[in-house]
């Protein structure tokens, strides 16, 4: 099957998410915020979306220094944070308990 690779936007979303996830327990968010802006460049709308989704999904006591700093940024995050919270509450998808049809014929 031919592959066309990921779009530039998809790669940028991954890069932004990696910055936050790699630094989720940091106590000093200033360098992380600088790295996020540098990574996003002029794609501020994409940065806001990814930050909001990440904050909504991962915000808890252990990530509070970073999530509080991200919430304080002058970006429109509210709808994205809400969507991230919805995703975090939607449960985990897995294949646990799945028995393939072939397994019954072993």
C-alpha positions in Angstrom: 0.0 0.0 0.0 1.5 3.3 -1.0 2.2 5.8 1.7 2.1 9.6 1.3 3.5 10.4 4.7 2.1 12.8 7.2 1.1 16.3 6.4 3.1 19.2 7.6 0.3 20.1 10.0 0.2 16.5 11.4 3.9 16.6 12.0 3.7 20.0 13.7 0.9 18.8 16.0 3.0 15.8 17.0 6.0 18.0 17.6 4.0 20.4 19.8 2.5 17.5 21.8 5.9 16.0 22.3 7.2 19.2 23.8 4.4 19.3 26.4 4.6 15.5 27.1 8.3 15.5 27.5 8.1 18.3 30.0 4.8 17.5 31.7 6.4 17.4 35.2 8.6 20.5 34.8 8.5 23.1 37.6 9.7 26.0 35.4 7.3 26.3 32.4 9.0 29.4 30.9 11.5 27.5 28.7 8.8 25.0 27.7 6.5 27.9 26.6 9.4 29.4 24.6 10.0 26.1 22.9 6.3 25.7 22.1 6.2 29.1 20.4 9.4 28.4 18.5 8.1 25.0 17.4 4.7 26.4 16.2 6.2 29.5 14.4 3.3 31.5 12.9 0.8 28.6 13.4 -0.7 30.1 16.6 -4.2 28.7 15.9 -2.7 25.2 15.7 -0.7 25.9 18.9 -3.8 26.9 20.7 -5.6 23.8 19.6 -2.9 21.4 20.7 -2.2 23.2 24.0 -5.9 23.2 24.8 -6.4 19.5 24.0 -3.3 18.6 26.0 -4.2 20.6 29.0 -7.8 19.2 29.0 -6.5 15.7 28.8 -3.5 15.7 31.1 -4.3 18.4 33.7 -3.9 17.1 37.3 -1.9 17.9 40.4 1.4 16.5 38.9 1.2 18.6 35.8 -0.2 21.7 37.5 2.8 24.1 37.1 2.8 23.5 33.3 -0.9 23.5 32.8 -1.5 26.6 34.9 1.2 28.4 32.8 -0.3 27.2 29.6 -3.8 28.3 30.6 -2.5 31.8 31.3 -1.2 32.2 27.7 -3.0 34.8 25.5 -4.6 32.1 23.4 -8.2 31.0 22.8 -8.0 27.6 24.7 -11.4 27.1 26.3 -13.2 25.1 23.7 -10.0 22.9 23.1 -9.6 22.3 26.8 -13.2 21.2 27.0 -12.7 18.8 24.1 -9.5 17.4 25.8 -11.4 16.8 29.0 -14.1 15.0 27.1 -11.5 12.8 25.4 -9.9 12.0 28.8 -13.3 10.9 30.1 -14.3 8.8 27.1 -12.5 5.7 28.3 -9.7 3.7 26.9 -9.9 1.7 23.7 -8.0 -1.6 23.7 -8.1 -5.1 22.3 -8.1 -6.6 25.7 -10.4 -9.6 25.8 -10.6 -9.8 22.1 -10.5 -13.4 20.8 -9.8 -13.7 17.1 -12.1 -16.0 15.1 -9.0 -18.1 14.3 -8.3 -18.7 18.0 -11.5 -20.8 18.3 -10.1 -23.2 15.7 -6.7 -23.9 17.4 
